[in-house]
Amino acid sequence: MKTFKSWNALVKKRNALSDGGNCGFKMKQLPFMGVICTVMLFIVYRTTNYQYHETEMETKLHPFETVKDYRLPSGKLKSLPHGIMQAHSDLELRPLWSRSSSRSKVNDTTNKNLLAMPVGIKQKENVDDVVQKFLEAKFSIILFHYDGNVDGWWDLDWGDKAIHIVAHNQTKWWFAKRFLHPDIVSIYDYIFLWDEDLGVEHFDPRRYLEIVKSEGLEISQPALDPNSTEIHHRITIRARMKKFHRRVYDLRGKTKCSNASEGPPCTGFVEGMAPVFSRSAWYCAWHLIQNDLVHGWGVDMKLGYCARGDRSKNVGVIDSEYIVHKGIQSLGGSGHPTTRATIKGHGTSGFDLRTEIRRQSTGELKAFKERWNKAVEEDKNWVDPFLRYQRRRKQKRQTQLSFKLMS
């Protein structure tokens, strides 16, 4: 009996020791699990806090992201009743009179998109091809006549359906700054600000806008046919197997574009010959255009700041609807791609107009860069959003790496 009791006591003692060992092991695990939980909570807190501050910064940096309804300047116009004031206008032609059946529709605007082009009579045939395509897609048309010749356009079927503005030897950007104010074009969903020397045989405005809307592109352009006369940036060249693209990969030449590239001209870039803006993007772009720098050089490199967010996502080139750039130097030139225009004075040798224009453009590019740098330096409240996006992507990669290490 004694032997049985002693054996029983030995078994109980062994079980007690075993339970104590498990408890000790669990006690050792607790500090480690506490560290893991603390690290995870810290990561979640930092991520949430960062996202909150990013949202606050977005609101400050993009105060005009929804610009469909501008505030009326009621404080400055106290002499008028609020309900009679209209802060907007448009570029729609209105009849001098209307039949009683159509009077109720006088304020109905069917055209929701706008094509604006600088034109010269020497490019009449090509402009005709472009305008007809856009009229079929229910666009409003405004033509900027830089050669002073308007009468030569009235024989076209659509001549009296377009708005014609004349200013001799002025550029597209000069016209746009003065006649496409955001308050005037706010009824249009998209503004096409195109050059006149573009072939549109493979381009359809409706299909183009379907892609732009489905992909959420605020700023875009149709891709250029590889056989175009002038191509300045590889990102604008058509990719035959794609519907659209947002970036280009090219390790050749001075500017190398890789997966790490986060800015123009590798991503977030369109060229100045055929840009397309959403309403909100144009509100920003109009303010970016300098009133006196009429050639617009350098503006295309900064358009991504008007893309309402990440330019690498909201700016793109449409490949399936592409154009041909014919490279015809009309303004200050002969109207033919291979012919130079010269001016000769009494007792002086002639000088090449295109050379003088390029010299002026180069000087304006330098001035634009200096203005940008000065503005950034002086505006202490402005934060470069793309440095912020870079930090955000870096933090996202670090967070993903942390979770991988913990798993």
C-alpha positions as CSV (number, residue, x, y, z in Angstrom):
1,M,0.0,0.0,0.0
2,K,2.9,2.2,0.9
3,T,4.6,1.4,-2.4
4,F,1.4,2.4,-4.3
5,K,1.1,5.7,-2.4
6,S,4.7,6.6,-3.1
7,W,4.3,5.8,-6.8
8,N,1.2,7.9,-6.9
9,A,3.0,10.8,-5.3
10,L,5.8,10.5,-7.8
11,V,3.4,10.7,-10.7
12,K,1.8,13.8,-9.3
13,K,5.1,15.5,-8.8
14,R,6.2,14.7,-12.3
15,N,2.9,16.2,-13.7
16,A,3.4,19.3,-11.6
17,L,6.9,19.7,-13.0
18,S,5.6,19.2,-16.5
19,D,2.9,21.9,-16.1
20,G,5.4,24.3,-14.6
21,G,7.7,23.8,-17.7
22,N,4.8,24.6,-20.1
23,C,3.9,27.6,-18.1
24,G,7.5,28.8,-18.1
25,F,7.6,28.4,-21.9
26,K,4.4,30.4,-22.3
27,M,5.7,33.1,-20.0
28,K,8.8,33.3,-22.2
29,Q,6.6,33.8,-25.3
30,L,4.6,36.6,-23.8
31,P,7.3,39.4,-24.1
32,F,8.0,38.4,-27.7
33,M,4.3,38.5,-28.7
34,G,4.0,41.8,-26.9
35,V,6.9,43.3,-29.0
36,I,5.2,42.0,-32.2
37,C,1.8,43.5,-31.3
38,T,3.5,46.8,-30.3
39,V,5.3,47.0,-33.7
40,M,2.1,46.2,-35.6
41,L,0.1,48.8,-33.7
42,F,2.8,51.4,-34.3
43,I,2.8,50.7,-38.1
44,V,-1.0,50.9,-38.2
45,Y,-1.0,54.1,-36.2
46,R,1.7,55.7,-38.4
47,T,-0.1,54.7,-41.6
48,T,-3.4,56.0,-40.4
49,N,-1.9,59.2,-39.2
50,Y,0.0,59.7,-42.5
51,Q,-3.1,59.1,-44.5
52,Y,-5.0,61.7,-42.4
53,H,-2.4,64.3,-43.0
54,E,-2.2,63.5,-46.7
55,T,-5.9,64.0,-47.0
56,E,-5.6,67.4,-45.2
57,M,-2.8,68.4,-47.5
58,E,-4.8,67.3,-50.6
59,T,-7.5,69.7,-49.7
60,K,-5.0,72.6,-49.3
61,L,-3.1,71.8,-52.5
62,H,-6.1,71.3,-54.8
63,P,-8.7,73.8,-53.8
64,F,-10.2,73.9,-57.3
65,E,-10.6,70.2,-58.0
66,T,-14.4,70.6,-58.5
67,V,-14.9,73.8,-60.5
68,K,-18.2,73.2,-62.1
69,D,-19.8,75.7,-59.8
70,Y,-17.7,78.8,-59.1
71,R,-18.8,81.0,-56.2
72,L,-20.4,84.2,-57.3
73,P,-18.6,87.4,-56.3
74,S,-21.7,88.5,-54.3
75,G,-19.6,90.4,-51.8
76,K,-18.3,92.7,-54.6
77,L,-21.6,93.1,-56.4
78,K,-24.0,94.2,-53.6
79,S,-25.8,96.4,-56.1
80,L,-27.3,93.4,-57.8
81,P,-29.7,90.8,-56.4
82,H,-28.0,87.4,-56.0
83,G,-30.4,85.5,-58.2
84,I,-29.8,87.7,-61.3
85,M,-26.0,87.2,-61.4
86,Q,-24.4,84.7,-63.8
87,A,-20.7,83.9,-63.2
88,H,-20.3,81.8,-66.4
89,S,-20.5,82.2,-70.1
90,D,-19.8,79.9,-73.0
91,L,-18.8,79.8,-76.7
92,E,-22.1,78.7,-78.1
93,L,-23.6,80.7,-81.0
94,R,-27.1,82.0,-80.3
95,P,-29.8,82.9,-82.9
96,L,-31.0,86.5,-83.3
97,W,-34.5,85.1,-83.2
98,S,-36.2,81.8,-82.7
99,R,-39.5,80.2,-83.4
100,S,-42.0,79.8,-80.6
101,S,-41.5,76.0,-80.6
102,S,-37.8,76.4,-79.9
103,R,-37.8,79.2,-77.4
104,S,-38.0,76.8,-74.5
105,K,-34.8,75.2,-75.7
106,V,-32.8,78.5,-76.0
107,N,-30.7,77.7,-72.9
108,D,-30.2,74.0,-73.9
109,T,-26.5,73.3,-74.9
110,T,-25.9,70.1,-76.7
111,N,-22.2,70.5,-77.2
112,K,-20.3,69.4,-74.1
113,N,-16.7,69.4,-75.5
114,L,-14.6,72.1,-77.2
115,L,-12.0,72.0,-80.0
116,A,-9.8,75.1,-80.2
117,M,-7.2,75.5,-82.9
118,P,-4.9,78.2,-84.3
119,V,-5.3,78.2,-88.1
120,G,-3.9,79.7,-91.3
121,I,-5.5,79.7,-94.7
122,K,-2.6,77.6,-96.1
123,Q,-3.7,74.7,-93.9
124,K,-7.4,75.0,-94.8
125,E,-7.7,71.5,-96.2
126,N,-6.2,69.8,-93.2
127,V,-8.2,71.9,-90.8
128,D,-11.4,71.0,-92.7
129,D,-10.7,67.3,-92.2
130,V,-10.1,67.8,-88.4
131,V,-13.2,70.0,-87.9
132,Q,-15.5,67.7,-89.7
133,K,-14.6,64.8,-87.4
134,F,-15.2,66.9,-84.3
135,L,-18.5,68.4,-85.5
136,E,-19.8,64.8,-86.1
137,A,-19.0,64.2,-82.4
138,K,-21.0,67.3,-81.3
139,F,-18.1,69.5,-80.4
140,S,-18.1,73.3,-80.3
141,I,-15.4,74.8,-82.6
142,I,-13.3,77.9,-82.1
143,L,-10.6,78.9,-84.6
144,F,-7.9,81.3,-83.9
145,H,-6.8,83.0,-87.2
146,Y,-3.2,84.0,-86.9
147,D,-2.8,85.2,-90.5
148,G,-5.8,87.6,-90.5
149,N,-7.6,85.7,-93.2
150,V,-11.2,84.8,-92.2
151,D,-13.1,85.4,-95.4
152,G,-11.4,82.4,-97.0
153,W,-13.3,80.0,-94.7
154,W,-16.9,80.9,-95.3
155,D,-17.2,78.6,-98.3
156,L,-16.9,75.6,-96.1
157,D,-20.2,74.0,-94.9
158,W,-19.3,74.5,-91.3
159,G,-17.8,78.0,-91.7
160,D,-20.6,79.8,-90.0
161,K,-20.9,77.1,-87.2
162,A,-17.5,77.9,-85.8
163,I,-16.4,80.9,-83.8
164,H,-13.6,82.8,-85.6
165,I,-11.2,85.1,-83.7
166,V,-8.5,87.1,-85.5
167,A,-5.2,88.4,-84.2
168,H,-2.3,88.6,-86.6
169,N,0.9,86.5,-85.9
170,Q,-0.2,85.3,-82.4
171,T,0.3,81.8,-81.0
172,K,-2.0,79.2,-79.7
173,W,-1.1,80.0,-76.1
174,W,-1.6,83.7,-76.6
175,F,-5.1,83.0,-77.9
176,A,-5.9,80.4,-75.2
177,K,-4.9,82.7,-72.3
178,R,-7.1,85.5,-73.6
179,F,-10.2,83.7,-75.0
180,L,-10.4,80.4,-73.1
181,H,-10.8,81.7,-69.6
182,P,-12.1,78.9,-67.2
183,D,-15.3,80.9,-66.6
184,I,-16.0,80.9,-70.3
185,V,-15.3,77.2,-71.0
186,S,-16.7,75.8,-67.7
187,I,-19.7,74.2,-69.5
188,Y,-17.4,71.9,-71.5
189,D,-16.3,68.6,-70.1
190,Y,-13.1,68.4,-72.2
191,I,-11.0,71.1,-74.0
192,F,-8.9,70.0,-77.0
193,L,-6.2,72.6,-77.6
194,W,-4.7,71.4,-80.9
195,D,-2.2,72.5,-83.5
196,E,-3.4,72.7,-87.1
197,D,-0.9,70.3,-88.7
198,L,-2.4,67.0,-87.3
199,G,-3.7,64.2,-89.4
200,V,-6.8,62.5,-88.0
201,E,-7.4,59.6,-90.4
202,H,-7.0,57.1,-87.5
203,F,-8.7,59.3,-84.8
204,D,-12.2,59.3,-83.6
205,P,-13.1,61.9,-80.9
206,R,-15.9,59.8,-79.3
207,R,-13.8,56.6,-78.9
208,Y,-11.0,58.8,-77.6
209,L,-13.1,60.3,-74.8
210,E,-14.6,56.9,-73.9
211,I,-11.0,55.7,-73.1
212,V,-10.1,58.9,-71.3
213,K,-13.2,58.7,-69.1
214,S,-12.9,55.0,-68.4
215,E,-9.2,55.4,-67.3
216,G,-9.7,58.6,-65.3
217,L,-7.3,60.7,-67.3
218,E,-7.4,64.4,-66.5
219,I,-4.8,65.3,-69.1
220,S,-4.1,63.3,-72.2
221,Q,-3.1,63.4,-75.9
222,P,-3.5,61.0,-78.8
223,A,-0.4,59.0,-79.6
224,L,1.7,60.0,-82.6
225,D,2.1,57.7,-85.6
226,P,5.8,56.6,-85.7
227,N,6.0,57.9,-89.2
228,S,5.2,61.5,-88.1
229,T,7.5,64.2,-89.4
230,E,8.4,65.5,-86.0
231,I,8.6,63.5,-82.7
232,H,10.2,65.1,-79.8
233,H,9.5,62.7,-76.9
234,R,9.4,58.9,-77.0
235,I,6.4,58.7,-74.6
236,T,4.2,60.3,-77.3
237,I,4.9,57.5,-79.9
238,R,2.1,55.1,-80.5
239,A,2.4,51.6,-78.9
240,R,0.7,49.4,-81.5
241,M,-0.4,46.7,-79.1
242,K,-1.8,49.0,-76.4
243,K,-5.0,50.9,-75.9
244,F,-3.2,53.6,-74.0
245,H,0.0,54.1,-71.9
246,R,1.0,56.2,-69.0
247,R,4.8,55.8,-69.1
248,V,7.7,54.9,-71.4
249,Y,10.8,52.8,-70.8
250,D,13.9,53.9,-72.7
251,L,17.5,53.7,-71.5
252,R,18.9,55.3,-74.6
253,G,19.9,59.0,-75.0
254,K,20.4,61.7,-72.4
255,T,17.1,61.2,-70.6
256,K,16.8,57.6,-69.4
257,C,13.3,56.3,-68.5
258,S,13.1,53.3,-66.2
259,N,10.5,51.8,-63.8
260,A,12.0,54.2,-61.1
261,S,11.2,57.3,-63.2
262,E,8.5,59.4,-61.6
263,G,8.2,62.5,-63.8
264,P,8.3,64.0,-67.3
265,P,9.1,63.1,-69.9
266,C,9.0,59.5,-68.8
267,T,5.6,59.6,-67.2
268,G,2.9,62.2,-66.4
269,F,3.6,64.0,-69.6
270,V,1.9,65.2,-72.8
271,E,3.3,67.5,-75.5
272,G,2.0,70.9,-76.3
273,M,0.9,70.1,-79.9
274,A,-2.3,68.2,-79.0
275,P,-3.2,68.3,-75.3
276,V,-6.7,67.4,-74.0
277,F,-7.8,68.8,-70.7
278,S,-10.7,67.9,-68.4
279,R,-12.6,70.9,-67.1
280,S,-10.8,70.9,-63.7
281,A,-7.4,70.3,-65.3
282,W,-7.9,73.3,-67.7
283,Y,-8.8,75.5,-64.7
284,C,-5.4,74.8,-63.3
285,A,-3.5,74.9,-66.7
286,W,-5.0,78.2,-67.7
287,H,-3.4,79.7,-64.6
288,L,-0.1,78.0,-65.4
289,I,0.1,79.6,-68.9
290,Q,2.1,82.9,-68.7
291,N,0.5,85.9,-70.2
292,D,3.6,87.2,-71.9
293,L,5.5,84.0,-72.7
294,V,3.5,83.3,-75.8
295,H,5.3,80.2,-77.2
296,G,4.5,78.1,-74.1
297,W,7.8,76.4,-73.9
298,G,8.3,74.6,-70.6
299,V,4.6,74.5,-69.7
300,D,4.2,70.9,-70.9
301,M,6.8,69.8,-68.3
302,K,4.6,71.2,-65.5
303,L,1.1,70.2,-66.7
304,G,1.2,67.2,-64.5
305,Y,0.7,69.5,-61.5
306,C,-2.8,70.1,-62.9
307,A,-3.8,66.5,-63.1
308,R,-5.8,66.5,-59.9
309,G,-3.6,64.0,-58.1
310,D,-0.8,61.6,-59.1
311,R,0.4,62.6,-62.6
312,S,1.8,59.1,-63.2
313,K,-1.9,57.9,-63.0
314,N,-4.0,60.8,-64.3
315,V,-2.0,61.7,-67.4
316,G,-1.8,59.4,-70.4
317,V,-1.3,58.9,-74.1
318,I,-4.1,57.1,-76.1
319,D,-2.6,54.6,-78.6
320,S,-5.8,53.2,-80.2
321,E,-6.8,56.7,-81.4
322,Y,-3.7,58.2,-82.9
323,I,-2.7,61.1,-85.1
324,V,0.0,62.1,-87.5
325,H,2.1,65.1,-86.8
326,K,3.0,66.7,-90.2
327,G,5.4,69.2,-88.7
328,I,4.3,72.1,-90.9
329,Q,5.8,75.3,-89.5
330,S,3.0,77.8,-90.4
331,L,3.3,80.6,-87.9
332,G,6.2,82.7,-89.2
333,G,6.9,80.2,-91.9
334,S,5.9,79.3,-95.4
335,G,3.2,76.8,-94.6
336,H,5.3,73.9,-96.0
337,P,7.4,71.5,-93.9
338,T,10.6,71.9,-96.0
339,T,10.5,75.5,-96.9
340,R,12.0,78.4,-94.8
341,A,10.6,81.9,-94.9
342,T,13.0,84.9,-94.9
343,I,12.6,88.6,-94.7
344,K,14.9,91.1,-96.5
345,G,15.2,94.7,-95.8
346,H,16.8,97.5,-97.8
347,G,20.6,97.0,-97.7
348,T,20.4,94.1,-95.4
349,S,20.7,90.4,-95.8
350,G,17.6,88.3,-95.1
351,F,17.0,86.5,-91.8
352,D,15.2,83.2,-91.2
353,L,11.9,83.8,-89.4
354,R,11.9,80.3,-87.9
355,T,15.3,80.8,-86.5
356,E,14.2,84.0,-84.8
357,I,11.1,82.3,-83.4
358,R,13.2,79.5,-82.0
359,R,15.5,82.0,-80.4
360,Q,12.6,83.7,-78.8
361,S,11.1,80.4,-77.7
362,T,14.4,79.4,-76.1
363,G,14.6,82.7,-74.2
364,E,11.0,82.2,-73.0
365,L,11.8,78.7,-71.8
366,K,14.6,80.1,-69.6
367,A,12.3,82.8,-68.3
368,F,9.6,80.2,-67.4
369,K,12.0,78.0,-65.5
370,E,13.3,81.0,-63.6
371,R,9.7,82.1,-62.7
372,W,8.8,78.6,-61.5
373,N,11.9,78.3,-59.3
374,K,11.3,81.8,-57.9
375,A,7.6,81.0,-57.2
376,V,8.5,77.8,-55.4
377,E,11.1,79.6,-53.3
378,E,8.9,82.4,-52.3
379,D,5.7,80.5,-51.5
380,K,6.5,79.0,-48.1
381,N,3.0,77.4,-47.9
382,W,3.3,75.4,-51.1
383,V,4.4,71.8,-50.9
384,D,5.4,69.9,-54.0
385,P,2.8,67.1,-54.3
386,F,5.1,64.8,-56.2
387,L,7.7,64.7,-53.5
388,R,4.8,63.7,-51.3
389,Y,3.7,60.9,-53.7
390,Q,7.3,59.7,-53.7
391,R,7.4,59.5,-49.9
392,R,4.0,57.8,-50.0
393,R,5.2,55.1,-52.4
394,K,8.4,54.7,-50.3
395,Q,6.5,54.2,-47.1
396,K,4.1,51.8,-48.8
397,R,7.1,49.7,-49.9
398,Q,8.6,49.8,-46.4
399,T,5.2,48.7,-44.8
400,Q,5.0,45.8,-47.2
401,L,8.5,44.8,-46.4
402,S,7.8,45.0,-42.6
403,F,4.8,42.7,-43.0
404,K,6.8,40.2,-45.1
405,L,9.5,40.1,-42.4
406,M,6.9,39.5,-39.6
407,S,5.2,36.7,-41.6
